[in-house]
Amino acid sequence: MLIWGWGHRKTKEYGALQEMEICLRCNNQIKRIILVDKTYFTLFFIPLIPYKTERFLTCPICGSSHLLTAQEFDSLISRQ
């Protein structure tokens, strides 16, 4: 019997941005957090192959997110 699936997600935090901003949703002064969310194909409940990667800037207070492209993500990481 072969058990496979997809949809297992892992999220990695890359830290906060250096500059302070005002969140447009909650109006708090915050430093946005950089997150990478990967979705995996699994075999016997073991995540094997990532098939979807999304990068976000997230408000630590209300959780609102902005989707980043790979180039935007790379430039933000290189500035830290």
C-alpha positions as CSV (number, residue, x, y, z in Angstrom):
1,M,0.0,0.0,0.0
2,L,1.4,3.3,-1.1
3,I,0.4,6.4,0.8
4,W,1.1,9.8,-0.9
5,G,-0.2,13.3,-0.6
6,W,0.4,16.9,-1.0
7,G,-0.3,20.1,0.8
8,H,2.2,19.7,3.7
9,R,3.4,23.3,4.4
10,K,6.6,24.6,6.1
11,T,7.1,28.2,6.9
12,K,10.4,29.8,7.5
13,E,10.9,33.3,9.0
14,Y,13.8,35.4,7.7
15,G,13.5,38.2,10.2
16,A,12.1,41.7,10.2
17,L,12.8,44.6,7.9
18,Q,15.0,47.4,9.2
19,E,12.7,50.3,8.5
20,M,9.5,51.0,10.5
21,E,6.2,51.3,8.5
22,I,2.5,51.9,9.2
23,C,0.4,48.9,8.5
24,L,-2.5,49.8,6.2
25,R,-4.8,47.3,7.9
26,C,-4.3,47.8,11.6
27,N,-2.6,51.3,11.5
28,N,0.2,50.2,13.9
29,Q,3.8,51.2,13.5
30,I,5.6,47.9,12.7
31,K,8.6,46.2,11.2
32,R,7.3,43.7,8.6
33,I,8.4,40.1,8.9
34,I,9.8,38.2,5.8
35,L,8.3,34.7,5.5
36,V,8.8,31.9,3.0
37,D,6.0,29.3,2.7
38,K,6.8,26.0,0.9
39,T,4.2,23.4,0.0
40,Y,5.5,19.8,-0.4
41,F,4.6,16.5,-2.1
42,T,4.6,13.8,0.6
43,L,5.3,10.1,0.6
44,F,4.4,8.1,3.8
45,F,3.8,11.5,5.5
46,I,7.4,12.6,4.8
47,P,7.7,15.9,2.9
48,L,9.9,15.2,-0.1
49,I,9.5,17.6,-3.0
50,P,8.6,21.2,-2.7
51,Y,6.2,22.2,-5.6
52,K,5.1,25.6,-4.5
53,T,7.0,28.5,-2.9
54,E,5.5,31.8,-1.8
55,R,7.3,34.7,-0.2
56,F,5.5,37.2,2.0
57,L,5.9,40.5,4.0
58,T,3.7,40.1,7.0
59,C,2.4,42.4,9.8
60,P,3.3,40.8,13.1
61,I,0.2,42.3,14.8
62,C,-2.7,41.7,12.5
63,G,-1.2,39.1,10.1
64,S,-1.9,40.9,6.9
65,S,0.4,39.9,4.1
66,H,1.9,41.1,0.8
67,L,3.0,38.6,-1.7
68,L,6.6,39.1,-3.0
69,T,8.3,38.1,-6.2
70,A,11.6,36.2,-6.1
71,Q,13.5,39.3,-7.1
72,E,11.9,41.5,-4.4
73,F,12.6,38.7,-1.8
74,D,16.3,38.5,-2.9
75,S,16.7,42.3,-2.8
76,L,15.2,42.5,0.7
77,I,17.4,39.6,2.0
78,S,20.5,41.2,0.6
79,R,19.8,44.5,2.4
80,Q,19.7,42.8,5.8
